[in-house]
Amino acid sequence: MREGYVYIMANRRKGTLYIGVTNDLVRRADEHRNGQIDGFPKRHGCTRLGWFEAFEDLHEARLVEAQMKKWKRAWKVRVIEELNKDWDDLWWQLGL
């Protein structure tokens, strides 16, 4: 089984949100930051890593991502603010 991550990118504090899943969070966050992810995240400038959670299994992460995409916006904002009250860009916490 491969490790997986569910993450939320934002364009600014309490701005537009994008939820994604990946097996390499460092690479994916870097791709978002550099505008390499086409579609919604690129159009809306979602370049700030606001929240993430690691899972032992990529399949489990995909299931959680699918559930979170159905959540109300307020729930997503609450998840971010529980661990990242100031909406800092968590890119710097990835150990680079």
Phi, psi and chi 1 to 4 in degrees:
 res  aa     phi    psi   chi1   chi2   chi3   chi4
   1 MET       -  142.3  -62.5  -72.7  171.2      -
   2 ARG  -101.9  149.1  -69.8 -170.4  -14.1 -153.5
   3 GLU   -69.5  148.5 -175.9  174.9   67.1      -
   4 GLY  -138.6  160.5      -      -      -      -
   5 TYR  -132.7  138.8  -61.0   88.5      -      -
   6 VAL  -105.4  137.7  177.5      -      -      -
   7 TYR  -142.1  158.2   63.3   92.9      -      -
   8 ILE  -124.4  124.1  -59.1  176.5      -      -
   9 MET  -103.4  150.4  -58.5  -64.9  -68.8      -
  10 ALA  -137.6  159.7      -      -      -      -
  11 ASN   -92.5  -19.6   63.6  -12.3      -      -
  12 ARG  -171.6  175.8   60.8 -176.5  164.9   79.3
  13 ARG   -58.6  124.8 -175.2  170.7 -160.9 -117.2
  14 LYS    56.3   28.4  -64.0 -167.6  178.6 -174.3
  15 GLY   -94.4 -148.9      -      -      -      -
  16 THR   -70.4  137.3  -57.6      -      -      -
  17 LEU  -114.7  146.6  -56.2  177.6      -      -
  18 TYR  -135.0  127.0  172.7   80.4      -      -
  19 ILE  -104.8  134.0  -63.3  177.0      -      -
  20 GLY  -142.0  175.1      -      -      -      -
  21 VAL  -137.1  146.4   65.3      -      -      -
  22 THR  -158.3  162.3 -175.2      -      -      -
  23 ASN  -100.1   -2.7   67.0  -23.3      -      -
  24 ASP  -141.4   90.0 -174.1  -17.7      -      -
  25 LEU   -67.1  -36.7 -174.3   59.2      -      -
  26 VAL   -60.9  -49.6  172.5      -      -      -
  27 ARG   -62.4  -46.8  175.7 -172.5   48.4   80.2
  28 ARG   -65.8  -42.9 -176.8   55.4   54.7   92.1
  29 ALA   -62.2  -39.5      -      -      -      -
  30 ASP   -63.6  -40.6 -173.6   54.8      -      -
  31 GLU   -62.2  -41.5  -69.9  170.4  -13.4      -
  32 HIS   -63.5  -46.3  -80.0  -71.8      -      -
  33 ARG   -60.3  -31.3  -67.8  171.8   58.8   80.9
  34 ASN   -99.4   11.9  -68.2  -54.0      -      -
  35 GLY    67.6   29.3      -      -      -      -
  36 GLN   -93.6   -5.3  -63.6  172.2  -35.0      -
  37 ILE   -98.4  105.0  -55.8  -66.2      -      -
  38 ASP   -69.9  165.5  -71.4  -28.8      -      -
  39 GLY    92.7 -145.2      -      -      -      -
  40 PHE   -52.5  -52.3 -176.7   90.4      -      -
  41 PRO   -60.7  -37.6    1.6   -1.4      -      -
  42 LYS   -71.7  -44.6 -172.9  172.5 -176.1  177.0
  43 ARG   -59.3  -35.1  -82.0 -165.6  -45.3  -87.2
  44 HIS  -102.0    4.8  -64.9  -81.9      -      -
  45 GLY    66.5   36.4      -      -      -      -
  46 CYS   -79.6   89.3  -64.6      -      -      -
  47 THR  -117.6   -4.2   59.3      -      -      -
  48 ARG  -104.6  123.3  -60.5  168.3   53.5  101.3
  49 LEU   -77.1  108.9  179.9   61.6      -      -
  50 GLY   -95.8  -25.6      -      -      -      -
  51 TRP  -163.6  149.6  173.9   89.4      -      -
  52 PHE  -156.9  157.6   65.1   91.7      -      -
  53 GLU  -141.5  136.6 -175.7  173.2  -18.9      -
  54 ALA   -94.6  145.5      -      -      -      -
  55 PHE  -129.7  149.5  -65.3   85.5      -      -
  56 GLU   -70.1  -23.6  -68.9 -178.0   15.0      -
  57 ASP  -128.2  127.8  176.9   21.0      -      -
  58 LEU   -61.5  -35.8 -176.6   57.7      -      -
  59 HIS   -61.3  -43.6  177.9   69.4      -      -
  60 GLU   -62.0  -41.8 -179.5 -176.5    3.9      -
  61 ALA   -61.2  -40.5      -      -      -      -
  62 ARG   -63.7  -38.8  -73.5 -176.6  175.3  139.6
  63 LEU   -64.6  -42.7  -67.3  173.7      -      -
  64 VAL   -64.8  -42.1  170.7      -      -      -
  65 GLU   -58.7  -45.5  176.3 -149.3   22.5      -
  66 ALA   -61.4  -39.3      -      -      -      -
  67 GLN   -65.8  -46.7  -69.0  171.6  -15.7      -
  68 MET   -64.2  -32.8  -70.9 -179.5   74.5      -
  69 LYS   -64.3  -21.1  -75.4 -173.1  172.5 -169.0
  70 LYS   -88.6  -10.6  -64.0  176.4 -174.8  175.8
  71 TRP   -66.4  156.1  -73.3    8.1      -      -
  72 LYS   -69.1  151.3  -65.3  178.9 -178.9 -178.1
  73 ARG   -55.6  -41.7  177.4 -178.6  168.2   77.3
  74 ALA   -58.2  -35.8      -      -      -      -
  75 TRP   -67.7  -40.0  -60.3   -7.1      -      -
  76 LYS   -65.2  -43.1  -62.2  170.2 -167.7  174.5
  77 VAL   -62.2  -40.6  168.6      -      -      -
  78 ARG   -62.7  -41.6 -171.9  175.2  -44.6  128.1
  79 VAL   -60.9  -44.1  163.2      -      -      -
  80 ILE   -62.1  -50.3  -67.3  169.8      -      -
  81 GLU   -71.2  -19.5  -68.6 -177.3  -16.7      -
  82 GLU   -64.2  -35.2  -76.8  175.6   -1.8      -
  83 LEU  -112.7  -12.9  -64.1  175.8      -      -
  84 ASN  -144.2   65.8 -172.4    3.8      -      -
  85 LYS   -52.6  -37.8 -176.2 -179.5   98.9  175.9
  86 ASP   -92.9    5.6  -64.6  -35.3      -      -
  87 TRP    57.3   38.5  -70.9   67.3      -      -
  88 ASP   -65.0  155.6  -65.5  -33.2      -      -
  89 ASP   -78.7  110.3 -173.3   -5.0      -      -
  90 LEU   -77.2    1.4  -59.0 -179.6      -      -
  91 TRP   -48.6  -39.7  162.7 -103.8      -      -
  92 TRP   -73.1  -14.0  -55.0  109.7      -      -
  93 GLN   -91.3    2.5  -66.3 -176.4   11.4      -
  94 LEU   -82.1    5.2  -63.8  179.3      -      -
  95 GLY    77.9   34.6      -      -      -      -
  96 LEU   -85.9      -  -57.7  173.9      -      -
